[in-house]
Amino acid sequence: MDFPDDEKALLTALKDGDAVAFEVLYAHYSKSIFRRLVRMVKHIPLAEELTQDVFVKIWDKRVIIDIEKPFYYYILTIASHLVNDFYRKAARDQRLQDEILAASAQLYNPTEEFLFYKESEQVLNKAIDDLPPQQQLVFRRCKIEGKSYKEVAEEFNISTSTVSNHIVKATASIKKVFFGSKYGFLVLAISLLSNKG
């Protein structure tokens, strides 16, 4: 990614609230970030929305930008965090999951895409069902129902470190189902699910 020759000057102006500097940086970087987000989330409308969110956050947090560091990598970090946050929310919100599936089904061939995502959802559910009983229960409580590690530890009378171990092992088992398969987009989601919320 090429950087503008006057990037430091633009970033300094941005930190001071210069809207023109922001527009120049947006014009230079937004397409690249959008393409990166499309590869991450495999969904064009969602990538468009996340791209806008990235730059809104940049504007809101402009005073903390380090002008000595490459701006592009700072943007990528924000984009990664937003994708992370999105999938965490999706994992805890069945309605949002349904909307993602329905919206994704509109890409390319609607019927084919809808069936693809419904099938992948079924594969994910089966992968969870195939976990050892305790891992399955802990995984569902933490990553599907959105309970904290502490809440689950108290429910099952185990330590939070044991909960964490169950989550790590369950996530590794589930990811094995998807590596090398056509459900690549779920690998990203599962990787994000393995992080503590």
CNS distance restraints for C-alpha pairs under 8 A (distance, minus, plus):
assign (resid   1 and name CA) (resid  72 and name CA) 7.73 0.50 0.50
assign (resid   3 and name CA) (resid   7 and name CA) 6.68 0.50 0.50
assign (resid   3 and name CA) (resid  72 and name CA) 7.92 0.50 0.50
assign (resid   4 and name CA) (resid  28 and name CA) 7.92 0.50 0.50
assign (resid   6 and name CA) (resid  10 and name CA) 6.24 0.50 0.50
assign (resid   7 and name CA) (resid  11 and name CA) 6.06 0.50 0.50
assign (resid   8 and name CA) (resid  12 and name CA) 6.04 0.50 0.50
assign (resid   8 and name CA) (resid  67 and name CA) 5.65 0.50 0.50
assign (resid   8 and name CA) (resid  68 and name CA) 7.43 0.50 0.50
assign (resid   9 and name CA) (resid  13 and name CA) 6.22 0.50 0.50
assign (resid  10 and name CA) (resid  14 and name CA) 6.05 0.50 0.50
assign (resid  10 and name CA) (resid  21 and name CA) 5.31 0.50 0.50
assign (resid  10 and name CA) (resid  22 and name CA) 7.69 0.50 0.50
assign (resid  10 and name CA) (resid  25 and name CA) 7.50 0.50 0.50
assign (resid  11 and name CA) (resid  15 and name CA) 6.09 0.50 0.50
assign (resid  11 and name CA) (resid  21 and name CA) 7.30 0.50 0.50
assign (resid  11 and name CA) (resid  65 and name CA) 7.61 0.50 0.50
assign (resid  11 and name CA) (resid  67 and name CA) 6.03 0.50 0.50
assign (resid  12 and name CA) (resid  16 and name CA) 6.51 0.50 0.50
assign (resid  12 and name CA) (resid  67 and name CA) 6.87 0.50 0.50
assign (resid  13 and name CA) (resid  17 and name CA) 6.52 0.50 0.50
assign (resid  13 and name CA) (resid  18 and name CA) 5.29 0.50 0.50
assign (resid  13 and name CA) (resid  21 and name CA) 6.15 0.50 0.50
assign (resid  14 and name CA) (resid  18 and name CA) 4.88 0.50 0.50
assign (resid  14 and name CA) (resid  19 and name CA) 6.89 0.50 0.50
assign (resid  14 and name CA) (resid  21 and name CA) 5.56 0.50 0.50
assign (resid  14 and name CA) (resid  22 and name CA) 5.77 0.50 0.50
assign (resid  14 and name CA) (resid  59 and name CA) 7.94 0.50 0.50
assign (resid  14 and name CA) (resid  62 and name CA) 6.53 0.50 0.50
assign (resid  15 and name CA) (resid  62 and name CA) 5.05 0.50 0.50
assign (resid  15 and name CA) (resid  63 and name CA) 4.78 0.50 0.50
assign (resid  15 and name CA) (resid  64 and name CA) 7.63 0.50 0.50
assign (resid  15 and name CA) (resid  65 and name CA) 7.03 0.50 0.50
assign (resid  16 and name CA) (resid  63 and name CA) 7.33 0.50 0.50
assign (resid  17 and name CA) (resid  62 and name CA) 7.69 0.50 0.50
assign (resid  18 and name CA) (resid  22 and name CA) 6.54 0.50 0.50
assign (resid  19 and name CA) (resid  23 and name CA) 6.24 0.50 0.50
assign (resid  20 and name CA) (resid  24 and name CA) 6.29 0.50 0.50
assign (resid  21 and name CA) (resid  25 and name CA) 6.27 0.50 0.50
assign (resid  22 and name CA) (resid  26 and name CA) 6.02 0.50 0.50
assign (resid  22 and name CA) (resid  59 and name CA) 7.54 0.50 0.50
assign (resid  23 and name CA) (resid  27 and name CA) 6.07 0.50 0.50
assign (resid  24 and name CA) (resid  28 and name CA) 6.26 0.50 0.50
assign (resid  25 and name CA) (resid  29 and name CA) 6.07 0.50 0.50
assign (resid  25 and name CA) (resid  30 and name CA) 7.99 0.50 0.50
assign (resid  26 and name CA) (resid  30 and name CA) 5.28 0.50 0.50
assign (resid  26 and name CA) (resid  55 and name CA) 7.29 0.50 0.50
assign (resid  27 and name CA) (resid  31 and name CA) 7.62 0.50 0.50
assign (resid  29 and name CA) (resid  33 and name CA) 6.28 0.50 0.50
assign (resid  29 and name CA) (resid  72 and name CA) 7.36 0.50 0.50
assign (resid  30 and name CA) (resid  34 and name CA) 5.98 0.50 0.50
assign (resid  30 and name CA) (resid  51 and name CA) 6.94 0.50 0.50
assign (resid  31 and name CA) (resid  35 and name CA) 6.21 0.50 0.50
assign (resid  32 and name CA) (resid  36 and name CA) 6.28 0.50 0.50
assign (resid  33 and name CA) (resid  37 and name CA) 6.13 0.50 0.50
assign (resid  33 and name CA) (resid  51 and name CA) 6.69 0.50 0.50
assign (resid  33 and name CA) (resid  75 and name CA) 7.78 0.50 0.50
assign (resid  33 and name CA) (resid  76 and name CA) 7.22 0.50 0.50
assign (resid  33 and name CA) (resid  79 and name CA) 7.80 0.50 0.50
assign (resid  34 and name CA) (resid  38 and name CA) 6.18 0.50 0.50
assign (resid  34 and name CA) (resid  47 and name CA) 6.08 0.50 0.50
assign (resid  34 and name CA) (resid  48 and name CA) 6.43 0.50 0.50
assign (resid  34 and name CA) (resid  51 and name CA) 5.67 0.50 0.50
assign (resid  35 and name CA) (resid  39 and name CA) 6.46 0.50 0.50
assign (resid  36 and name CA) (resid  40 and name CA) 6.37 0.50 0.50
assign (resid  37 and name CA) (resid  41 and name CA) 6.04 0.50 0.50
assign (resid  37 and name CA) (resid  42 and name CA) 7.81 0.50 0.50
assign (resid  37 and name CA) (resid  47 and name CA) 5.23 0.50 0.50
assign (resid  37 and name CA) (resid  50 and name CA) 7.56 0.50 0.50
assign (resid  37 and name CA) (resid  51 and name CA) 7.42 0.50 0.50
assign (resid  37 and name CA) (resid  79 and name CA) 7.45 0.50 0.50
assign (resid  38 and name CA) (resid  42 and name CA) 5.12 0.50 0.50
assign (resid  38 and name CA) (resid  43 and name CA) 5.88 0.50 0.50
assign (resid  38 and name CA) (resid  44 and name CA) 5.81 0.50 0.50
assign (resid  38 and name CA) (resid  47 and name CA) 5.27 0.50 0.50
assign (resid  40 and name CA) (resid  83 and name CA) 7.98 0.50 0.50
assign (resid  40 and name CA) (resid 185 and name CA) 7.54 0.50 0.50
assign (resid  40 and name CA) (resid 188 and name CA) 7.46 0.50 0.50
assign (resid  41 and name CA) (resid  46 and name CA) 7.44 0.50 0.50
assign (resid  41 and name CA) (resid  47 and name CA) 6.78 0.50 0.50
assign (resid  41 and name CA) (resid  83 and name CA) 7.65 0.50 0.50
assign (resid  41 and name CA) (resid 185 and name CA) 6.69 0.50 0.50
assign (resid  42 and name CA) (resid  47 and name CA) 7.93 0.50 0.50
assign (resid  42 and name CA) (resid 185 and name CA) 6.60 0.50 0.50
assign (resid  43 and name CA) (resid  47 and name CA) 6.10 0.50 0.50
assign (resid  43 and name CA) (resid 104 and name CA) 6.33 0.50 0.50
assign (resid  43 and name CA) (resid 107 and name CA) 7.89 0.50 0.50
assign (resid  44 and name CA) (resid  48 and name CA) 6.17 0.50 0.50
assign (resid  45 and name CA) (resid  49 and name CA) 6.31 0.50 0.50
assign (resid  46 and name CA) (resid  50 and name CA) 6.10 0.50 0.50
assign (resid  47 and name CA) (resid  51 and name CA) 6.01 0.50 0.50
assign (resid  48 and name CA) (resid  52 and name CA) 6.50 0.50 0.50
assign (resid  49 and name CA) (resid  53 and name CA) 6.31 0.50 0.50
assign (resid  50 and name CA) (resid  54 and name CA) 6.07 0.50 0.50
assign (resid  50 and name CA) (resid  79 and name CA) 7.39 0.50 0.50
assign (resid  50 and name CA) (resid  82 and name CA) 7.13 0.50 0.50
assign (resid  50 and name CA) (resid  83 and name CA) 7.64 0.50 0.50
assign (resid  51 and name CA) (resid  55 and name CA) 6.61 0.50 0.50
assign (resid  51 and name CA) (resid  79 and name CA) 7.51 0.50 0.50
assign (resid  52 and name CA) (resid  56 and name CA) 6.19 0.50 0.50
assign (resid  53 and name CA) (resid  57 and name CA) 6.13 0.50 0.50
assign (resid  53 and name CA) (resid  82 and name CA) 7.95 0.50 0.50
assign (resid  54 and name CA) (resid  58 and name CA) 6.28 0.50 0.50
assign (resid  54 and name CA) (resid  75 and name CA) 7.21 0.50 0.50
assign (resid  54 and name CA) (resid  78 and name CA) 6.26 0.50 0.50
assign (resid  54 and name CA) (resid  79 and name CA) 5.82 0.50 0.50
assign (resid  54 and name CA) (resid  82 and name CA) 7.42 0.50 0.50
assign (resid  55 and name CA) (resid  59 and name CA) 6.19 0.50 0.50
assign (resid  56 and name CA) (resid  60 and name CA) 6.18 0.50 0.50
assign (resid  57 and name CA) (resid  61 and name CA) 5.94 0.50 0.50
assign (resid  57 and name CA) (resid  78 and name CA) 7.91 0.50 0.50
assign (resid  58 and name CA) (resid  62 and name CA) 5.52 0.50 0.50
assign (resid  58 and name CA) (resid  75 and name CA) 7.71 0.50 0.50
assign (resid  61 and name CA) (resid  65 and name CA) 7.25 0.50 0.50
assign (resid  67 and name CA) (resid  71 and name CA) 7.35 0.50 0.50
assign (resid  69 and name CA) (resid  74 and name CA) 7.87 0.50 0.50
assign (resid  70 and name CA) (resid  74 and name CA) 6.81 0.50 0.50
assign (resid  71 and name CA) (resid  75 and name CA) 6.30 0.50 0.50
assign (resid  72 and name CA) (resid  76 and name CA) 6.27 0.50 0.50
assign (resid  73 and name CA) (resid  77 and name CA) 6.20 0.50 0.50
assign (resid  74 and name CA) (resid  78 and name CA) 6.49 0.50 0.50
assign (resid  75 and name CA) (resid  79 and name CA) 6.18 0.50 0.50
assign (resid  76 and name CA) (resid  80 and name CA) 6.06 0.50 0.50
assign (resid  77 and name CA) (resid  81 and name CA) 6.28 0.50 0.50
assign (resid  78 and name CA) (resid  82 and name CA) 6.24 0.50 0.50
assign (resid  79 and name CA) (resid  83 and name CA) 6.27 0.50 0.50
assign (resid  80 and name CA) (resid  84 and name CA) 6.14 0.50 0.50
assign (resid  81 and name CA) (resid  85 and name CA) 6.10 0.50 0.50
assign (resid  82 and name CA) (resid  86 and name CA) 6.05 0.50 0.50
assign (resid  83 and name CA) (resid  87 and name CA) 6.28 0.50 0.50
assign (resid  84 and name CA) (resid  88 and name CA) 6.25 0.50 0.50
assign (resid  84 and name CA) (resid 192 and name CA) 5.79 0.50 0.50
assign (resid  85 and name CA) (resid  89 and name CA) 6.23 0.50 0.50
assign (resid  86 and name CA) (resid  90 and name CA) 6.12 0.50 0.50
assign (resid  87 and name CA) (resid  91 and name CA) 5.97 0.50 0.50
assign (resid  87 and name CA) (resid 189 and name CA) 6.00 0.50 0.50
assign (resid  87 and name CA) (resid 192 and name CA) 6.84 0.50 0.50
assign (resid  87 and name CA) (resid 193 and name CA) 7.35 0.50 0.50
assign (resid  88 and name CA) (resid  92 and name CA) 6.66 0.50 0.50
assign (resid  88 and name CA) (resid 192 and name CA) 7.01 0.50 0.50
assign (resid  88 and name CA) (resid 193 and name CA) 6.24 0.50 0.50
assign (resid  88 and name CA) (resid 197 and name CA) 7.27 0.50 0.50
assign (resid  89 and name CA) (resid  93 and name CA) 6.17 0.50 0.50
assign (resid  90 and name CA) (resid  94 and name CA) 7.07 0.50 0.50
assign (resid  90 and name CA) (resid  96 and name CA) 5.58 0.50 0.50
assign (resid  90 and name CA) (resid  97 and name CA) 5.54 0.50 0.50
assign (resid  91 and name CA) (resid  97 and name CA) 7.20 0.50 0.50
assign (resid  91 and name CA) (resid 143 and name CA) 6.36 0.50 0.50
assign (resid  91 and name CA) (resid 144 and name CA) 5.57 0.50 0.50
assign (resid  91 and name CA) (resid 146 and name CA) 7.84 0.50 0.50
assign (resid  91 and name CA) (resid 193 and name CA) 7.50 0.50 0.50
assign (resid  92 and name CA) (resid 143 and name CA) 6.76 0.50 0.50
assign (resid  92 and name CA) (resid 144 and name CA) 5.15 0.50 0.50
assign (resid  92 and name CA) (resid 145 and name CA) 5.64 0.50 0.50
assign (resid  92 and name CA) (resid 146 and name CA) 5.41 0.50 0.50
assign (resid  93 and name CA) (resid  97 and name CA) 6.36 0.50 0.50
assign (resid  94 and name CA) (resid  98 and name CA) 6.18 0.50 0.50
assign (resid  95 and name CA) (resid  99 and name CA) 6.27 0.50 0.50
assign (resid  96 and name CA) (resid 100 and name CA) 6.20 0.50 0.50
assign (resid  97 and name CA) (resid 101 and name CA) 6.28 0.50 0.50
assign (resid  98 and name CA) (resid 102 and name CA) 6.10 0.50 0.50
assign (resid  99 and name CA) (resid 103 and name CA) 5.91 0.50 0.50
assign (resid 100 and name CA) (resid 104 and name CA) 5.84 0.50 0.50
assign (resid 101 and name CA) (resid 105 and name CA) 6.12 0.50 0.50
assign (resid 101 and name CA) (resid 114 and name CA) 6.79 0.50 0.50
assign (resid 101 and name CA) (resid 117 and name CA) 6.01 0.50 0.50
assign (resid 101 and name CA) (resid 118 and name CA) 7.12 0.50 0.50
assign (resid 102 and name CA) (resid 106 and name CA) 7.08 0.50 0.50
assign (resid 102 and name CA) (resid 114 and name CA) 6.72 0.50 0.50
assign (resid 103 and name CA) (resid 107 and name CA) 7.68 0.50 0.50
assign (resid 104 and name CA) (resid 113 and name CA) 6.81 0.50 0.50
assign (resid 104 and name CA) (resid 114 and name CA) 7.00 0.50 0.50
assign (resid 104 and name CA) (resid 117 and name CA) 7.62 0.50 0.50
assign (resid 105 and name CA) (resid 109 and name CA) 7.54 0.50 0.50
assign (resid 105 and name CA) (resid 110 and name CA) 4.98 0.50 0.50
assign (resid 105 and name CA) (resid 111 and name CA) 6.82 0.50 0.50
assign (resid 105 and name CA) (resid 112 and name CA) 7.43 0.50 0.50
assign (resid 105 and name CA) (resid 113 and name CA) 4.45 0.50 0.50
assign (resid 105 and name CA) (resid 114 and name CA) 4.05 0.50 0.50
assign (resid 105 and name CA) (resid 115 and name CA) 7.71 0.50 0.50
assign (resid 105 and name CA) (resid 117 and name CA) 7.27 0.50 0.50
assign (resid 106 and name CA) (resid 110 and name CA) 4.65 0.50 0.50
assign (resid 106 and name CA) (resid 113 and name CA) 6.93 0.50 0.50
assign (resid 106 and name CA) (resid 114 and name CA) 7.47 0.50 0.50
assign (resid 107 and name CA) (resid 113 and name CA) 6.59 0.50 0.50
assign (resid 108 and name CA) (resid 113 and name CA) 7.12 0.50 0.50
assign (resid 109 and name CA) (resid 113 and name CA) 5.87 0.50 0.50
assign (resid 110 and name CA) (resid 114 and name CA) 6.00 0.50 0.50
assign (resid 111 and name CA) (resid 115 and name CA) 6.21 0.50 0.50
assign (resid 112 and name CA) (resid 116 and name CA) 6.14 0.50 0.50
assign (resid 113 and name CA) (resid 117 and name CA) 6.31 0.50 0.50
assign (resid 114 and name CA) (resid 118 and name CA) 6.12 0.50 0.50
assign (resid 115 and name CA) (resid 119 and name CA) 5.86 0.50 0.50
assign (resid 116 and name CA) (resid 120 and name CA) 6.16 0.50 0.50
assign (resid 117 and name CA) (resid 121 and name CA) 6.10 0.50 0.50
assign (resid 118 and name CA) (resid 122 and name CA) 6.33 0.50 0.50
assign (resid 119 and name CA) (resid 123 and name CA) 6.30 0.50 0.50
assign (resid 120 and name CA) (resid 124 and name CA) 6.21 0.50 0.50
assign (resid 120 and name CA) (resid 183 and name CA) 6.34 0.50 0.50
assign (resid 121 and name CA) (resid 125 and name CA) 6.24 0.50 0.50
assign (resid 122 and name CA) (resid 126 and name CA) 6.13 0.50 0.50
assign (resid 123 and name CA) (resid 127 and name CA) 6.12 0.50 0.50
assign (resid 124 and name CA) (resid 128 and name CA) 6.36 0.50 0.50
assign (resid 124 and name CA) (resid 174 and name CA) 7.41 0.50 0.50
assign (resid 125 and name CA) (resid 129 and name CA) 6.16 0.50 0.50
assign (resid 126 and name CA) (resid 130 and name CA) 6.13 0.50 0.50
assign (resid 127 and name CA) (resid 131 and name CA) 6.76 0.50 0.50
assign (resid 127 and name CA) (resid 173 and name CA) 7.90 0.50 0.50
assign (resid 127 and name CA) (resid 174 and name CA) 5.63 0.50 0.50
assign (resid 127 and name CA) (resid 177 and name CA) 6.99 0.50 0.50
assign (resid 128 and name CA) (resid 136 and name CA) 6.04 0.50 0.50
assign (resid 128 and name CA) (resid 170 and name CA) 7.83 0.50 0.50
assign (resid 128 and name CA) (resid 174 and name CA) 6.77 0.50 0.50
assign (resid 129 and name CA) (resid 136 and name CA) 6.63 0.50 0.50
assign (resid 130 and name CA) (resid 136 and name CA) 7.86 0.50 0.50
assign (resid 131 and name CA) (resid 135 and name CA) 6.10 0.50 0.50
assign (resid 131 and name CA) (resid 136 and name CA) 5.30 0.50 0.50
assign (resid 131 and name CA) (resid 170 and name CA) 6.70 0.50 0.50
assign (resid 131 and name CA) (resid 173 and name CA) 7.59 0.50 0.50
assign (resid 132 and name CA) (resid 136 and name CA) 6.03 0.50 0.50
assign (resid 133 and name CA) (resid 137 and name CA) 6.22 0.50 0.50
assign (resid 134 and name CA) (resid 138 and name CA) 6.17 0.50 0.50
assign (resid 134 and name CA) (resid 166 and name CA) 7.71 0.50 0.50
assign (resid 135 and name CA) (resid 139 and name CA) 5.89 0.50 0.50
assign (resid 135 and name CA) (resid 166 and name CA) 5.15 0.50 0.50
assign (resid 135 and name CA) (resid 167 and name CA) 6.91 0.50 0.50
assign (resid 135 and name CA) (resid 169 and name CA) 7.70 0.50 0.50
assign (resid 135 and name CA) (resid 170 and name CA) 5.95 0.50 0.50
assign (resid 136 and name CA) (resid 140 and name CA) 6.08 0.50 0.50
assign (resid 136 and name CA) (resid 170 and name CA) 7.26 0.50 0.50
assign (resid 137 and name CA) (resid 141 and name CA) 6.14 0.50 0.50
assign (resid 138 and name CA) (resid 142 and name CA) 6.11 0.50 0.50
assign (resid 138 and name CA) (resid 152 and name CA) 6.85 0.50 0.50
assign (resid 138 and name CA) (resid 163 and name CA) 6.66 0.50 0.50
assign (resid 138 and name CA) (resid 166 and name CA) 6.77 0.50 0.50
assign (resid 138 and name CA) (resid 167 and name CA) 6.99 0.50 0.50
assign (resid 139 and name CA) (resid 143 and name CA) 5.56 0.50 0.50
assign (resid 139 and name CA) (resid 144 and name CA) 7.17 0.50 0.50
assign (resid 139 and name CA) (resid 166 and name CA) 7.27 0.50 0.50
assign (resid 139 and name CA) (resid 167 and name CA) 5.73 0.50 0.50
assign (resid 139 and name CA) (resid 170 and name CA) 6.83 0.50 0.50
assign (resid 140 and name CA) (resid 144 and name CA) 4.78 0.50 0.50
assign (resid 140 and name CA) (resid 145 and name CA) 6.15 0.50 0.50
assign (resid 141 and name CA) (resid 145 and name CA) 4.94 0.50 0.50
assign (resid 141 and name CA) (resid 146 and name CA) 6.35 0.50 0.50
assign (resid 141 and name CA) (resid 147 and name CA) 5.69 0.50 0.50
assign (resid 141 and name CA) (resid 152 and name CA) 6.80 0.50 0.50
assign (resid 142 and name CA) (resid 146 and name CA) 4.89 0.50 0.50
assign (resid 142 and name CA) (resid 147 and name CA) 4.68 0.50 0.50
assign (resid 142 and name CA) (resid 148 and name CA) 6.00 0.50 0.50
assign (resid 142 and name CA) (resid 149 and name CA) 6.63 0.50 0.50
assign (resid 142 and name CA) (resid 152 and name CA) 7.16 0.50 0.50
assign (resid 143 and name CA) (resid 147 and name CA) 7.40 0.50 0.50
assign (resid 143 and name CA) (resid 193 and name CA) 6.48 0.50 0.50
assign (resid 147 and name CA) (resid 151 and name CA) 6.22 0.50 0.50
assign (resid 147 and name CA) (resid 152 and name CA) 6.65 0.50 0.50
assign (resid 148 and name CA) (resid 152 and name CA) 6.37 0.50 0.50
assign (resid 148 and name CA) (resid 197 and name CA) 7.71 0.50 0.50
assign (resid 149 and name CA) (resid 153 and name CA) 6.00 0.50 0.50
assign (resid 149 and name CA) (resid 160 and name CA) 5.71 0.50 0.50
assign (resid 149 and name CA) (resid 163 and name CA) 6.21 0.50 0.50
assign (resid 149 and name CA) (resid 164 and name CA) 7.21 0.50 0.50
assign (resid 150 and name CA) (resid 154 and name CA) 6.22 0.50 0.50
assign (resid 150 and name CA) (resid 160 and name CA) 5.83 0.50 0.50
assign (resid 151 and name CA) (resid 155 and name CA) 6.20 0.50 0.50
assign (resid 152 and name CA) (resid 156 and name CA) 6.23 0.50 0.50
assign (resid 152 and name CA) (resid 160 and name CA) 7.90 0.50 0.50
assign (resid 152 and name CA) (resid 163 and name CA) 7.25 0.50 0.50
assign (resid 153 and name CA) (resid 157 and name CA) 5.58 0.50 0.50
assign (resid 153 and name CA) (resid 158 and name CA) 4.80 0.50 0.50
assign (resid 153 and name CA) (resid 159 and name CA) 5.40 0.50 0.50
assign (resid 153 and name CA) (resid 160 and name CA) 5.39 0.50 0.50
assign (resid 153 and name CA) (resid 162 and name CA) 7.87 0.50 0.50
assign (resid 153 and name CA) (resid 163 and name CA) 6.30 0.50 0.50
assign (resid 154 and name CA) (resid 158 and name CA) 6.56 0.50 0.50
assign (resid 154 and name CA) (resid 159 and name CA) 7.81 0.50 0.50
assign (resid 158 and name CA) (resid 162 and name CA) 6.42 0.50 0.50
assign (resid 158 and name CA) (resid 163 and name CA) 7.24 0.50 0.50
assign (resid 159 and name CA) (resid 163 and name CA) 6.51 0.50 0.50
assign (resid 160 and name CA) (resid 164 and name CA) 6.17 0.50 0.50
assign (resid 161 and name CA) (resid 165 and name CA) 6.16 0.50 0.50
assign (resid 162 and name CA) (resid 166 and name CA) 6.21 0.50 0.50
assign (resid 163 and name CA) (resid 167 and name CA) 6.29 0.50 0.50
assign (resid 164 and name CA) (resid 168 and name CA) 6.21 0.50 0.50
assign (resid 165 and name CA) (resid 169 and name CA) 6.14 0.50 0.50
assign (resid 166 and name CA) (resid 170 and name CA) 5.89 0.50 0.50
assign (resid 167 and name CA) (resid 171 and name CA) 5.91 0.50 0.50
assign (resid 167 and name CA) (resid 194 and name CA) 6.74 0.50 0.50
assign (resid 168 and name CA) (resid 172 and name CA) 6.20 0.50 0.50
assign (resid 168 and name CA) (resid 194 and name CA) 6.47 0.50 0.50
assign (resid 169 and name CA) (resid 173 and name CA) 6.23 0.50 0.50
assign (resid 170 and name CA) (resid 174 and name CA) 6.18 0.50 0.50
assign (resid 171 and name CA) (resid 175 and name CA) 6.08 0.50 0.50
assign (resid 171 and name CA) (resid 190 and name CA) 6.74 0.50 0.50
assign (resid 171 and name CA) (resid 191 and name CA) 7.47 0.50 0.50
assign (resid 171 and name CA) (resid 193 and name CA) 7.80 0.50 0.50
assign (resid 171 and name CA) (resid 194 and name CA) 6.09 0.50 0.50
assign (resid 172 and name CA) (resid 176 and name CA) 6.42 0.50 0.50
assign (resid 173 and name CA) (resid 177 and name CA) 7.08 0.50 0.50
assign (resid 174 and name CA) (resid 178 and name CA) 7.24 0.50 0.50
assign (resid 174 and name CA) (resid 190 and name CA) 7.71 0.50 0.50
assign (resid 175 and name CA) (resid 179 and name CA) 6.34 0.50 0.50
assign (resid 175 and name CA) (resid 187 and name CA) 6.08 0.50 0.50
assign (resid 175 and name CA) (resid 190 and name CA) 6.68 0.50 0.50
assign (resid 175 and name CA) (resid 191 and name CA) 7.74 0.50 0.50
assign (resid 177 and name CA) (resid 181 and name CA) 7.78 0.50 0.50
assign (resid 178 and name CA) (resid 182 and name CA) 7.55 0.50 0.50
assign (resid 178 and name CA) (resid 183 and name CA) 5.90 0.50 0.50
assign (resid 178 and name CA) (resid 184 and name CA) 6.51 0.50 0.50
assign (resid 178 and name CA) (resid 186 and name CA) 7.21 0.50 0.50
assign (resid 178 and name CA) (resid 187 and name CA) 6.29 0.50 0.50
assign (resid 179 and name CA) (resid 183 and name CA) 7.94 0.50 0.50
assign (resid 179 and name CA) (resid 184 and name CA) 6.92 0.50 0.50
assign (resid 179 and name CA) (resid 187 and name CA) 7.05 0.50 0.50
assign (resid 180 and name CA) (resid 184 and name CA) 7.52 0.50 0.50
assign (resid 183 and name CA) (resid 187 and name CA) 7.31 0.50 0.50
assign (resid 184 and name CA) (resid 188 and name CA) 7.35 0.50 0.50
assign (resid 185 and name CA) (resid 189 and name CA) 6.85 0.50 0.50
assign (resid 186 and name CA) (resid 190 and name CA) 6.01 0.50 0.50
assign (resid 187 and name CA) (resid 191 and name CA) 6.06 0.50 0.50
assign (resid 188 and name CA) (resid 192 and name CA) 6.29 0.50 0.50
assign (resid 189 and name CA) (resid 193 and name CA) 6.16 0.50 0.50
assign (resid 190 and name CA) (resid 194 and name CA) 6.41 0.50 0.50
assign (resid 191 and name CA) (resid 195 and name CA) 7.41 0.50 0.50
